[in-house]
Amino acid sequence: METKDVLADAFGRVLEDFERALSGLSGDDLSFRPDADANSIAWLCWHATRVEDDHMAELAGRTQAWHDSGFEERFRFGFDTRDVGYGHTTAQVGAVRVDGPEILLDYLRAVHGRTLEYLSQVDASELSRVIDRNWDPPVTAGVRIVSVIDDCIQHAGQAAYVRGLIERRG
């Protein structure tokens, strides 16, 4: 198995984990926050997808699905066009509301497809390409990809946990 196949498998698991976490939930379920300052499933999925879209588009040298596939207009959260959710206040987290999982899944699947397109061309030289010299050691494309996978998997796990809380409260 090649490295690009391992990376594609990891991103496939992100998609599957979020699909399970979102399946069959209502808008109210997706907006449920276990605590006033906690993240909702909708926010967790939206944020993870925005991060993947932003970071992987940069690596691939292309525009984000958020911008060129109409998702910014479809979600209509009113955030800055570059906003991916880092540093969001509790009010901003609460503003991420959707009627159901379909829009989140549409965006997630669109971004996943773009990620797989990029990964299909990844080789050792691409993984070693330095993309940010502001760190010591400098950040490579490979390190950035692993960082995105790590962030997305953590948020998918958090979404699954919140889903469990929703199911328990019945």
TIPA-881793 format. One line per field, with one value per residue (C-alpha): residue in three letters; x, y, z. Coordinates in nm, 4 decimals. Layout:
<pts>
residu: Ala	...
c1: X	...
c2: Y	...
c3: Z	...
</pts>
This chain:
<pts>
residu: Met	Glu	Thr	Lys	Asp	Val	Leu	Ala	Asp	Ala	Phe	Gly	Arg	Val	Leu	Glu	Asp	Phe	Glu	Arg	Ala	Leu	Ser	Gly	Leu	Ser	Gly	Asp	Asp	Leu	Ser	Phe	Arg	Pro	Asp	Ala	Asp	Ala	Asn	Ser	Ile	Ala	Trp	Leu	Cys	Trp	His	Ala	Thr	Arg	Val	Glu	Asp	Asp	His	Met	Ala	Glu	Leu	Ala	Gly	Arg	Thr	Gln	Ala	Trp	His	Asp	Ser	Gly	Phe	Glu	Glu	Arg	Phe	Arg	Phe	Gly	Phe	Asp	Thr	Arg	Asp	Val	Gly	Tyr	Gly	His	Thr	Thr	Ala	Gln	Val	Gly	Ala	Val	Arg	Val	Asp	Gly	Pro	Glu	Ile	Leu	Leu	Asp	Tyr	Leu	Arg	Ala	Val	His	Gly	Arg	Thr	Leu	Glu	Tyr	Leu	Ser	Gln	Val	Asp	Ala	Ser	Glu	Leu	Ser	Arg	Val	Ile	Asp	Arg	Asn	Trp	Asp	Pro	Pro	Val	Thr	Ala	Gly	Val	Arg	Ile	Val	Ser	Val	Ile	Asp	Asp	Cys	Ile	Gln	His	Ala	Gly	Gln	Ala	Ala	Tyr	Val	Arg	Gly	Leu	Ile	Glu	Arg	Arg	Gly
c1: 0.0000	0.1273	0.1333	-0.1340	-0.3641	-0.3123	-0.3923	-0.7029	-0.8161	-0.7757	-0.9863	-1.2412	-1.2718	-1.3395	-1.6249	-1.7650	-1.7395	-1.9285	-2.1885	-2.2595	-2.2673	-2.5093	-2.7374	-3.1049	-3.0597	-3.2959	-3.1909	-3.2533	-3.0349	-2.7578	-2.7721	-2.7813	-2.5006	-2.4392	-2.3319	-2.3855	-2.0249	-1.9953	-1.9782	-2.2774	-2.2575	-2.3430	-2.0546	-1.8103	-1.8875	-1.8949	-1.5662	-1.3832	-1.5026	-1.4049	-1.0558	-1.0162	-1.1494	-0.9223	-0.6028	-0.6329	-0.7338	-0.4228	-0.2052	-0.3669	-0.3402	-0.7119	-1.0117	-1.2247	-1.5571	-1.6914	-1.6460	-1.6802	-1.9471	-2.1938	-2.1694	-2.1021	-2.4359	-2.6187	-2.5127	-2.5639	-2.4023	-2.2833	-1.9229	-1.6233	-1.5596	-1.2288	-1.3735	-1.3111	-1.4227	-1.0926	-1.1440	-1.5214	-1.7116	-2.0015	-2.2382	-2.0671	-2.0852	-2.4558	-2.5034	-2.4106	-2.7617	-2.8983	-3.2381	-3.0937	-2.7750	-2.8051	-2.6301	-2.3450	-2.3097	-2.3203	-2.0369	-1.8382	-1.8693	-1.7752	-1.4632	-1.3809	-1.3931	-1.1547	-0.9227	-0.9105	-0.8335	-0.5347	-0.4175	-0.4271	-0.1327	0.0659	0.4130	0.7182	0.8348	0.4925	0.4815	0.8262	0.7365	0.7809	0.4656	0.5295	0.8728	0.7335	0.7861	1.0961	1.1098	0.9259	0.5871	0.5711	0.2683	0.2842	0.2795	-0.0138	-0.2107	-0.1591	-0.2596	-0.5858	-0.6599	-0.5917	-0.8181	-1.1003	-1.0858	-1.0934	-1.3988	-1.5743	-1.5188	-1.6562	-1.9629	-2.0154	-1.9924	-2.2519	-2.4742	-2.4504	-2.5618	-2.8595	-2.9564	-2.9297	-3.1555	-3.4045
c2: 0.0000	0.3439	0.6373	0.8212	0.5194	0.5220	0.8931	0.8422	0.5665	0.7982	1.0682	0.8014	0.7171	1.0837	1.0783	0.7507	0.8682	1.1884	1.0048	0.7806	1.0742	1.2721	0.9930	1.0477	1.3531	1.6500	2.0122	2.0370	1.7316	1.8742	2.2003	2.0334	2.1480	1.9469	2.2695	2.6351	2.6627	2.3188	2.2486	2.1062	1.8240	2.0744	2.3003	2.0102	1.8770	2.2204	2.3240	1.9998	2.0221	2.3896	2.3075	2.0180	2.2331	2.5272	2.3347	2.0745	2.3357	2.5336	2.2254	2.1422	2.5016	2.5280	2.7182	2.5839	2.4074	2.6578	2.9342	2.7814	2.5178	2.7525	2.6230	2.9659	3.0833	2.7628	2.7757	3.1535	3.1796	3.5354	3.4606	3.6135	3.4336	3.2932	3.1752	2.8079	2.8182	2.8577	3.0709	3.0838	3.2304	3.0454	3.2719	3.1853	2.8141	2.8595	3.0330	2.7134	2.5764	2.3573	2.1988	1.8508	1.6616	1.6785	2.0128	1.9092	1.5777	1.7492	1.9788	1.7010	1.4751	1.7550	1.8332	1.4641	1.4230	1.7136	1.5753	1.2394	1.4144	1.5849	1.2709	1.0695	1.2788	1.2833	1.1327	1.1505	1.4823	1.6410	1.5149	1.6685	2.0051	2.2826	2.4929	2.7031	2.8212	3.0059	2.6944	2.5089	2.2658	2.4034	2.2477	2.0115	1.9087	1.5672	1.7184	1.9431	1.6468	1.4495	1.7566	1.7859	1.4152	1.4445	1.7487	1.5911	1.2551	1.4285	1.6319	1.3278	1.1476	1.4454	1.4448	1.0742	1.1454	1.4243	1.1941	0.9389	1.2046	1.2868	0.9212	0.8736	1.1666	1.0040
c3: 0.0000	-0.0879	0.1526	-0.0450	-0.0005	0.3770	0.3880	0.1718	0.4082	0.7080	0.5420	0.4498	0.8183	0.8970	0.6474	0.7840	1.1453	1.0712	0.8628	1.1633	1.4049	1.1862	1.0696	1.1446	1.3654	1.3591	1.3456	1.7194	1.7821	1.5672	1.7646	2.1075	2.3354	2.6536	2.8244	2.7382	2.6185	2.4554	2.0843	1.8997	1.6474	1.3724	1.4741	1.5112	1.1641	1.0023	1.1649	1.0814	0.7226	0.6942	0.8238	0.5795	0.2935	0.3784	0.4424	0.1686	-0.0920	-0.0009	-0.0420	-0.3752	-0.4987	-0.5654	-0.4353	-0.1535	-0.2032	0.0525	-0.2037	-0.5481	-0.4818	-0.3152	0.0406	0.1893	0.0474	0.1419	0.5077	0.5481	0.8913	0.8283	0.9238	0.7535	0.4263	0.5598	0.8925	0.9700	1.3334	1.5162	1.8248	1.7931	2.0840	2.2404	2.0438	1.7160	1.7967	1.8661	1.5306	1.3465	1.3039	1.0258	0.9618	0.9221	0.8418	0.4615	0.4132	0.6430	0.4594	0.1183	0.2204	0.3870	0.0812	-0.1599	0.0424	0.0786	-0.2989	-0.3456	-0.0783	-0.2574	-0.5887	-0.4293	-0.2487	-0.5708	-0.6904	-0.3666	-0.3683	-0.1416	-0.2860	-0.2276	0.1305	0.1890	0.0335	0.2909	0.3138	0.6252	0.7375	1.0416	1.2563	1.3685	1.2042	0.9030	0.8279	0.5312	0.3297	0.4982	0.8465	0.7505	0.6148	0.9360	1.1379	0.9411	0.9891	1.3623	1.4012	1.2003	1.3798	1.7188	1.6202	1.4733	1.8045	1.9945	1.7675	1.8380	2.2109	2.1904	1.9853	2.2672	2.5148	2.2915	2.2676	2.6448	2.7202	2.4812
</pts>
